[in-house]
Amino acid sequence: MKSVKSISRKRPPEMFKPLLRGLKWEALDIWEDREDIILAALINYGELEHLKWIIKTYGKDEIKKVLSRRLETEIYPESRNLARTLFLYRAFLKAESCLSSKLKPKVFKKF
């Protein structure tokens, strides 16, 4: 299996296009834009086919890394439960922990 880094500069499959409409499709890179793709498609808007592609492409460890840098409130409650179940992930950032420490949540990049 090819690593994601070796196939960089490729866009996700067309099925992601409606889910990533806030991003410039032609400029998407599946490695550089992985946080936006994982969050927008998988966690908040994706369906089973999106989940399968995300897991196959990035792996559960990379998805957990992305989730670890996001605020709990950025993810719909139902999606948080799905992430907890699929990825055995429990440690979403709390807003108050970011305010009281030097942790900075990553924000969606603008186009």
Backbone torsions as a table, in degrees:
resi	resn	phi	psi	omega
1	MET	NA	136.5	179.2
2	LYS	-73.2	146.2	175.0
3	SER	-80.5	155.4	-179.8
4	VAL	-60.0	-39.8	-179.1
5	LYS	-61.4	-33.0	-178.5
6	SER	-75.2	-17.4	179.0
7	ILE	-111.3	20.9	179.1
8	SER	-57.2	156.2	-177.3
9	ARG	81.4	6.3	174.6
10	LYS	-98.2	149.0	178.6
11	ARG	-89.7	159.2	173.6
12	PRO	-67.7	168.3	178.2
13	PRO	-58.6	157.1	-178.4
14	GLU	-55.5	-28.2	-178.7
15	MET	-60.8	-18.0	179.5
16	PHE	-84.5	-15.8	-172.8
17	LYS	-54.4	-48.0	179.1
18	PRO	-65.5	-28.3	-178.1
19	LEU	-78.6	-22.2	-177.1
20	LEU	-113.4	30.6	-175.1
21	ARG	-63.6	-18.6	177.9
22	GLY	-79.9	-6.6	-179.7
23	LEU	-111.4	155.2	179.7
24	LYS	-76.5	106.2	-172.6
25	TRP	-56.2	-44.4	-176.5
26	GLU	-64.9	-24.4	-177.1
27	ALA	-96.7	-2.4	-178.1
28	LEU	-65.4	143.1	176.5
29	ASP	-131.9	125.0	-173.3
30	ILE	-64.9	-20.8	176.6
31	TRP	-90.6	-51.0	-177.1
32	GLU	-65.2	-32.0	-176.4
33	ASP	-104.2	21.2	-174.5
34	ARG	-58.9	-36.8	-179.2
35	GLU	-64.6	-44.9	178.5
36	ASP	-64.3	-42.1	-178.7
37	ILE	-65.5	-47.8	-178.3
38	ILE	-62.1	-48.4	-176.6
39	LEU	-70.3	-51.0	-176.2
40	ALA	-66.2	-46.7	-174.3
41	ALA	-82.9	-52.6	-173.0
42	LEU	-75.2	-56.6	-169.0
43	ILE	-77.4	-45.1	-174.1
44	ASN	-100.5	-25.3	-173.3
45	TYR	-132.3	-10.5	-170.7
46	GLY	-73.7	161.2	175.0
47	GLU	-113.5	-175.4	-175.1
48	LEU	-56.3	-42.3	179.9
49	GLU	-64.0	-36.3	176.9
50	HIS	-65.9	-43.6	178.6
51	LEU	-58.4	-47.0	-179.0
52	LYS	-59.7	-44.7	-178.6
53	TRP	-66.1	-43.4	-179.6
54	ILE	-60.8	-47.7	-178.9
55	ILE	-64.2	-43.8	179.9
56	LYS	-65.1	-39.6	-175.4
57	THR	-77.9	-46.1	-173.1
58	TYR	-102.1	-28.8	-175.9
59	GLY	82.7	155.1	-176.4
60	LYS	-65.4	-34.2	-179.2
61	ASP	-64.6	-43.1	178.8
62	GLU	-66.3	-38.6	178.0
63	ILE	-62.9	-41.7	177.2
64	LYS	-62.2	-39.4	177.8
65	LYS	-61.2	-44.2	179.2
66	VAL	-62.3	-46.9	-179.7
67	LEU	-61.8	-33.5	-177.6
68	SER	-67.1	-16.7	-179.0
69	ARG	-101.2	9.1	-176.1
70	ARG	-115.6	149.0	175.7
71	LEU	-71.8	144.7	178.4
72	GLU	-57.5	-37.2	-176.9
73	THR	-72.6	-10.5	177.7
74	GLU	-77.2	-12.0	-172.8
75	ILE	-119.5	129.6	179.6
76	TYR	-54.8	144.9	-179.1
77	PRO	-53.6	-42.7	-179.9
78	GLU	-63.9	-37.4	179.4
79	SER	-71.2	-35.0	175.3
80	ARG	-60.7	-43.0	179.1
81	ASN	-63.3	-40.0	177.6
82	LEU	-63.4	-45.2	179.0
83	ALA	-62.1	-40.4	178.6
84	ARG	-62.3	-38.3	-178.7
85	THR	-75.1	-50.9	-176.1
86	LEU	-69.1	-40.5	-171.9
87	PHE	-110.0	5.3	-178.3
88	LEU	49.9	44.9	-175.4
89	TYR	-110.0	129.8	-176.3
90	ARG	-124.2	-15.6	-165.8
91	ALA	-99.7	56.3	174.6
92	PHE	-66.7	146.6	178.0
93	LEU	-69.1	140.9	173.9
94	LYS	-99.3	144.1	-178.0
95	ALA	-58.1	-41.7	-178.0
96	GLU	-65.1	-29.6	178.3
97	SER	-71.2	-30.7	177.5
98	CYS	-71.9	-35.9	-179.7
99	LEU	-71.7	-34.0	-176.3
100	SER	-91.1	-0.9	179.8
101	SER	-135.6	-172.1	179.0
102	LYS	-91.6	7.3	178.2
103	LEU	-67.1	132.8	178.0
104	LYS	-122.9	118.9	176.1
105	PRO	-68.6	148.6	179.1
106	LYS	-81.5	137.3	177.3
107	VAL	-105.0	155.0	177.0
108	PHE	-58.2	138.9	178.9
109	LYS	-77.9	146.1	179.6
110	LYS	-87.1	153.9	177.5
111	PHE	-104.6	NA	NA
